[in-house]
């Protein structure tokens, strides 16, 4: 169109590439602006397209051009894992971290998930290993496990799980428990009776318990939402709660974890704090059940659960056993310590032996003490343990036990 709205005849111009060439007579007649309207295709017709990349074309020994090499006798590359109906994905990373206040640390992360069929078996596996010394934070309703390894094999109604797994309460009124375990569990179910109406299910588990069970009844303070400290079954004050094992009851009601729900918990410090939607008063009844890390003894566990249902009939038979190992994990008792335990009987305060030990050299990553002579109220004392980081003097280690107010020799300093 010309600027005055007059349409120019197609005979007066032609397209040449991406340019318009007007008739010379038209250019001589008009000196005003020309408005050009057009539509374009959604692809470039001038772009060169080929089915085969020309850069990979080569000449064979017979000087013939070859675009796609093919050797019928060549062996196909084999994958790392067999392609037998298994889907898998994962990653493996390594890194280093260092700083002016720490030594060189090697960090690694490995994640692998597999699912599919292997022959007539259904396979489900997960391997997650992150070498970070922390647990999930207890401020959300869902937790993500940092380290978890398990393999599950299924065939029909039979299932075998080996590795890390959770054992929950079986059907019935009794045997109310939830445990995080490392071991194996096998379950199966089949139909019985006339017309195959009866269903019999069975489960057997053999594992090592990751923690020890404890139940705390917390004395609530008026208007204090927390944090409240959790204690172990033997009164231990500094414990590490296993993530996801806690059950919190307020006035008989089971609470939910989360900053937008009822409570949050610090697993590493053993603290629990209640959210504003749950007001705490002096009359509140707070009960917390949980598992905590107990590194003193290895705890073995076995459980057998049987269940039968047929119409209105429901029968179940359950067995559960959990016990400490005979030997402690960190150390073995000498004859003097065994004799002290034997003579103590049921008196816990009598089952106390000296734990002072000498280090061959200073270890900066271990709590160490030095021996000092001091005087209190005019009375001299020798061989008093004092925390120290002096490489020449901090050559002693010791463990301390809670024996009640006024019964011990040391008082913990919580301000330093």
Secondary structure, 3 states (H helix, E strand, C coil): CECCCCCCCHHHEEEECCEEEECHHHHHHCCCCECCCCCCCCCCCCCCCCCCCHHHCEECCCCCEECCCCCCCCCCCCCCCCCCCEEEEEEEEEEEEEECCEEEEEEEEEEEEEEEEECCEEEEEEEEEECCCCCCCECCCCCCCCCEEEEEEEECCEEEEEEEEEEECCCCCCCCCEEEEEEEEEEEEEEECHHHCEEEEEEEEEEEECCEEEEEEEECCCCCCEEEECCCCCCCCCCCECCCCCEEEECCEECCECCCCCEEEECCCCEEEECCCCCCCCCCEEEEEEEECCCCEEEEEEEEEEEEEECCEEEEEEEEEEEEEEEECCCCCCHHHHHHHHHHCCCHHHCCCCCCEECCCCCCCCCCEEEEEEEECCEEEEEEEEECCCCCCCCEECCCCCCCCCCCCCCCCCCC
